[in-house]
Amino acid sequence: MPLNKGILYTNNFYFMKKFAKWIGGGLGWALGGPIGGLIGFAIGSIFDSGVDSSSTQSPFSRQNTAEGDFKMSLLVLIACVMKADGSPKKAELDVVKRFLVANFGEQGALEALSILKELLKKNINEVEVAMQINSFMNYSSKLELLHLLFQIAYADGEITPAEFNLLQRISGLFRISTLDFDSIRAPYTKKQDAGWAYKVLEIEQSASDDDIKKAYRKMAMKYHPDKLNGLGDDVKKAGEEKFRSVKDAYDHLKKQRGFS
């Protein structure tokens, strides 16, 4: 029974109910390509339903990213991060669970962990996955994906070289600019980098006070949570953290320089 006909859009109400937080927003382009194959494997393993996880074609022409597309992409990429430095450890799974609870609630975390544990059994080609995401997802959504992956990587207080290299590769495949990559990373480097606030605002340390004000307004617009409309209230709420980091950087520079 093919994935695109036998699971998500038929009479499998139990599946839809059990994974409502992650599928309820609908799946479009994520049903096809490498992500579709991985979803098919995970769901087939959970329900032991004989699903054909090799299906890579989706009959849906919709290219706008739905809530389910974003969330399933996030789970696949979380699996990539967890496997970046070898086999995932229980401590890493605990970190991911705390992240999922904080961002998606208890129900969402339980649903996600069920799928994630199956994804961790697969060899995932992050290049193919990132290329699929890049083809269908807009820039603001890709920025939020990268932001959430940085949260995962730094959740235990540090990032390994393997994790950092993976995020760099994904960012490159997403065609995210170096300035945006550094801006997303900068809040996690406060203790090591005295210039972190400038990187968040994507300006040089020689910038004038007026330049800082202009940069703040620009970055606040770029990371406004409304940019994530359509991806679900929990994704939009998660996006507020990056928005706050922009405000924190601006407030830090105002205090440091003494302007208002």
C-alpha positions in Angstrom: 0.0 0.0 0.0 1.7 3.2 -1.1 2.4 6.0 1.4 0.6 8.6 -0.5 -2.6 6.6 -0.7 -2.7 4.3 2.3 -1.9 6.3 5.4 -2.5 10.0 5.6 -5.4 10.7 3.3 -7.6 7.6 3.7 -9.6 6.2 6.7 -6.7 5.8 9.1 -8.4 8.0 11.7 -6.4 6.4 14.5 -3.2 7.6 12.9 -4.5 11.1 12.4 -5.7 11.2 16.0 -2.5 9.8 17.5 -0.3 12.2 15.6 -2.7 15.2 15.4 -0.1 17.7 16.6 2.4 16.8 13.8 0.1 15.7 10.9 -3.1 17.7 11.7 -1.9 20.7 9.8 -1.7 18.6 6.7 1.1 17.3 4.5 1.7 18.3 0.9 5.2 18.2 -0.6 6.7 16.3 2.3 4.8 13.2 1.1 7.2 12.9 -1.8 10.9 12.7 -2.2 13.3 11.5 0.5 11.2 12.9 3.3 8.2 11.0 2.2 10.2 7.8 2.2 11.4 8.4 5.7 7.9 9.3 6.9 6.7 6.1 5.4 9.3 4.0 7.1 8.6 5.6 10.5 4.9 5.3 10.3 5.0 1.8 8.9 7.3 0.8 11.7 5.1 2.3 14.4 1.9 0.6 13.1 3.6 -2.4 11.5 1.1 -1.9 8.6 3.2 -3.0 5.7 3.5 0.5 4.4 5.7 0.9 1.3 8.2 3.3 2.6 10.0 3.5 -0.8 7.3 5.7 -2.3 8.9 8.9 -3.4 6.2 10.5 -5.5 3.5 12.7 -4.2 0.3 13.3 -6.2 -0.1 16.7 -4.7 1.0 19.8 -6.6 0.7 22.2 -3.7 4.0 23.9 -3.1 3.2 26.1 -0.1 4.6 24.7 3.1 1.9 23.4 5.4 2.2 22.9 9.1 2.8 19.2 8.7 5.5 19.7 6.1 7.4 22.0 8.4 7.2 19.7 11.4 8.1 16.5 9.6 11.1 18.3 8.0 12.1 19.4 11.5 11.9 15.9 12.9 14.0 14.5 10.0 16.7 17.2 10.5 16.7 16.7 14.3 17.5 13.0 13.6 20.4 14.2 11.4 21.7 16.4 14.2 21.5 13.6 16.8 23.4 11.2 14.5 26.0 13.8 13.4 28.6 12.7 15.9 27.8 9.0 15.9 25.1 6.9 17.5 22.5 9.0 19.4 22.9 8.8 23.2 20.2 8.7 25.8 21.3 12.0 27.2 20.8 13.5 23.7 17.3 12.1 23.5 16.5 13.6 26.9 17.7 17.0 25.7 15.6 16.6 22.6 12.6 15.6 24.6 12.9 18.8 26.8 13.2 20.9 23.7 10.1 19.3 22.2 8.1 19.7 25.4 9.1 23.3 25.7 8.2 24.1 22.1 5.3 21.8 21.3 3.8 20.7 24.6 3.6 17.3 26.2 1.3 15.8 23.6 3.3 17.1 20.7 6.5 15.8 22.3 5.2 12.3 22.8 4.0 12.2 19.2 7.3 13.5 17.9 9.4 11.1 19.9 7.5 8.1 18.6 8.4 9.2 15.0 11.9 10.4 15.9 12.9 7.1 17.4 12.1 5.3 14.2 13.9 7.9 12.1 17.0 7.4 14.1 17.1 3.8 12.9 17.5 5.0 9.3 20.6 6.2 7.4 19.5 9.7 6.4 21.0 11.6 3.5 20.9 15.2 4.8 21.9 16.6 1.4 18.8 15.1 -0.3 16.5 16.1 2.5 17.8 19.7 2.6 17.5 20.0 -1.1 13.9 18.9 -1.0 13.2 21.4 1.8 15.0 24.1 -0.1 12.8 23.5 -3.2 9.5 24.0 -1.4 10.0 26.1 1.7 10.3 29.9 1.8 13.3 31.7 3.3 11.6 32.7 6.6 10.6 29.1 7.3 14.1 27.8 6.5 15.6 30.4 8.9 13.2 29.1 11.6 14.2 25.5 10.9 17.9 26.4 11.3 17.1 28.4 14.4 15.4 25.3 16.0 18.3 23.1 15.0 20.7 25.4 16.7 18.5 25.2 19.8 18.9 21.4 19.7 22.6 21.5 19.1 23.2 24.0 22.0 20.6 22.5 24.4 23.3 20.9 26.5 25.5 24.0 26.6 27.9 23.3 23.7 27.9 22.2 20.1 30.2 19.5 18.8 32.3 20.2 15.6 30.3 17.5 13.8 27.0 19.2 14.7 28.3 22.6 13.7 29.6 21.3 10.3 26.3 19.6 9.7 24.4 22.9 10.4 26.7 24.7 8.0 26.1 22.2 5.3 22.3 22.4 5.8 22.5 26.2 5.8 24.4 26.2 2.6 21.9 23.9 0.9 19.1 26.1 2.2 20.9 29.0 0.5 20.9 30.9 3.8 23.4 33.8 3.8 26.5 33.7 6.0 25.2 36.8 7.8 22.0 35.1 8.7 23.8 31.9 9.8 26.0 33.9 12.1 23.0 35.9 13.4 21.2 32.8 14.4 24.2 31.3 16.1 25.4 34.5 17.8 23.1 34.4 20.9 24.6 31.1 21.9 28.2 32.5 21.9 27.7 35.4 24.4 30.4 34.0 26.8 33.0 33.6 24.1 32.3 36.5 21.7 32.1 40.0 23.0 30.7 41.1 19.6 27.8 38.7 19.6 25.1 41.5 19.6 26.6 43.1 16.4 26.4 39.7 14.7 22.8 39.2 15.8 22.0 42.5 14.1 24.3 41.8 11.1 26.4 44.9 11.5 30.0 45.8 12.1 31.2 46.9 15.5 32.1 50.3 13.9 28.4 50.9 13.1 27.0 54.2 14.3 24.1 54.4 16.8 21.8 55.3 14.0 23.0 52.3 12.0 22.2 50.1 15.0 18.7 51.5 15.2 18.1 50.9 11.5 19.6 47.3 11.8 17.3 46.5 14.7 14.2 47.6 12.8 15.3 45.6 9.8 16.0 42.4 11.8 12.8 42.8 13.8 10.9 42.7 10.6 12.8 39.7 9.3 12.2 37.6 12.3 8.7 38.8 13.2 6.7 35.7 14.2 4.0 36.7 11.7 6.4 35.5 9.0 5.6 32.0 10.2 1.8 32.3 9.8 0.4 29.0 8.4 2.9 26.8 10.2 0.9 26.4 13.4 0.6 28.4 16.6 3.4 26.3 18.3 5.9 26.9 15.5 5.0 30.6 15.5 5.5 30.7 19.3 8.9 28.9 18.9 9.8 31.6 16.4 9.4 34.3 19.1 12.7 33.3 20.7 14.7 34.5 17.7 12.6 37.7 17.7 13.5 38.2 21.4 17.2 37.6 20.7 17.1 40.5 18.3 15.6 42.7 20.9 18.1 41.5 23.5 21.0 42.3 21.2 19.6 45.8 20.6 19.1 46.4 24.3 22.6 45.2 25.1 24.1 47.7 22.6 21.9 50.6 23.8 23.1 49.9 27.4 26.7 49.5 26.3 26.8 52.6 24.2 24.5 54.7 26.3 21.9 55.8 23.7 18.2 55.6 23.8 
